[in-house]
Amino acid sequence: MRFVALCLWFIAAGCAGAAEDTSYPIVIEHALGTTTIARKPERVATVAWANHEVPLALGIVPVGFAAANFGDDDGDGLLPWVAEKLTELGAETPVLFDEGDGIDFEAVAATRPDVILAAYSGLSQSDYDTLSQIAPVVAYPESAWATDWREMIRLNSAGLGMAAEGEALIARIEKEIAETVAGHSELQGKTAMFVTHLDVTNLSTVNFYTANDTRVKFFADLGLTSPKSVLEATKPGQFAASVSAERVDIFNDVDIVVAYGSMPLLDAVKADLLLSRMPAVGKDALVMLGRNPLGTAANPTPLSISWVLKDYVALLAAAAGKSQ
């Protein structure tokens, strides 16, 4: 990972000092360039998905962040775990950026940020260059939308001058995951794939996330592994792949299938002559997620993990029990 958080200024301290002991400038290298943060940021803005959860988890309310455009049941622009954290911090909802048509640069600029966090994002070079005219920008380390939740915390907390606090947050989340997974031994050694989309009117293609996707990476945290069929379909920089349903037998190494969809889709998959040949389908070892907060949280973020963990693990464990 091309990431130099706190550069040589912080190496001597072993990244163990508190935020007030952080040395400046902070230098962060990422896929789109090198960002230098000259002083402790006071006004923090974030763009793209979930980056605001890092400062919130560390007790900082951003001056603005992207409105939720997926899984927002009540339409207030906040996912439930974000709303709960704002309430916990006694904070009003800050400016919400409408990113339906891309980043709203004028809205971001109007919040007068000292730093812009975007470690998990799909920023183009042009986006980055424009945002950098507003404030220093923390972008993704390697590829767009490939930053896992740990990297998101590390990069964004470094941009806040809170690298040590970020590591402590990671440790707390890892402990919670380990404690939850420990109660579900049936998950150990099972393989899982995450289907991106199935069209109930046309089941001729199986579309799925590759091992590069953060949803699939999360399986490893939960004691699951990626099957050989998914690993072999994973190409550098590719986050989704497709296979003709006529080749469905390659997925005989899949124990659990996770997919977005409802009961009509599930019934159609079970009735399909080709897809029903998958062992996971035949054994009903399926987890169907809605386009709701729970389904949204299957793509793990710093605050959503605690919110969804017990429910998601329980669903996966139930499917694992059927795959015997």
QUIBEL-V693421 format. One record per run of one state. SS is the DSSP state (H for helix, E for strand, C for the rest). FROM is the first residue (numbers start at 1). LEN is the number of residues. If there is no record, write none. Layout:
[[SS	FROM	LEN] [SS	FROM	LEN]]
This chain:
[[C	1	6] [H	7	5] [C	12	7] [H	19	3] [C	22	4] [E	26	5] [C	31	2] [E	33	5] [C	38	6] [E	44	3] [C	47	5] [H	52	6] [C	58	6] [E	64	3] [C	67	13] [H	80	9] [C	89	6] [E	95	3] [C	98	7] [H	105	6] [C	111	4] [E	115	3] [C	118	7] [H	125	8] [C	133	3] [E	136	3] [C	139	10] [H	149	11] [C	160	3] [H	163	19] [C	182	3] [H	185	3] [C	188	3] [E	191	9] [C	200	2] [E	202	8] [C	210	4] [H	214	8] [C	222	3] [E	225	1] [C	226	2] [H	228	5] [C	233	7] [E	240	5] [H	245	9] [C	254	2] [E	256	5] [C	261	2] [H	263	9] [C	272	3] [H	275	3] [C	278	1] [H	279	4] [C	283	3] [E	286	4] [C	290	3] [H	293	5] [C	298	6] [H	304	19] [C	323	2]]
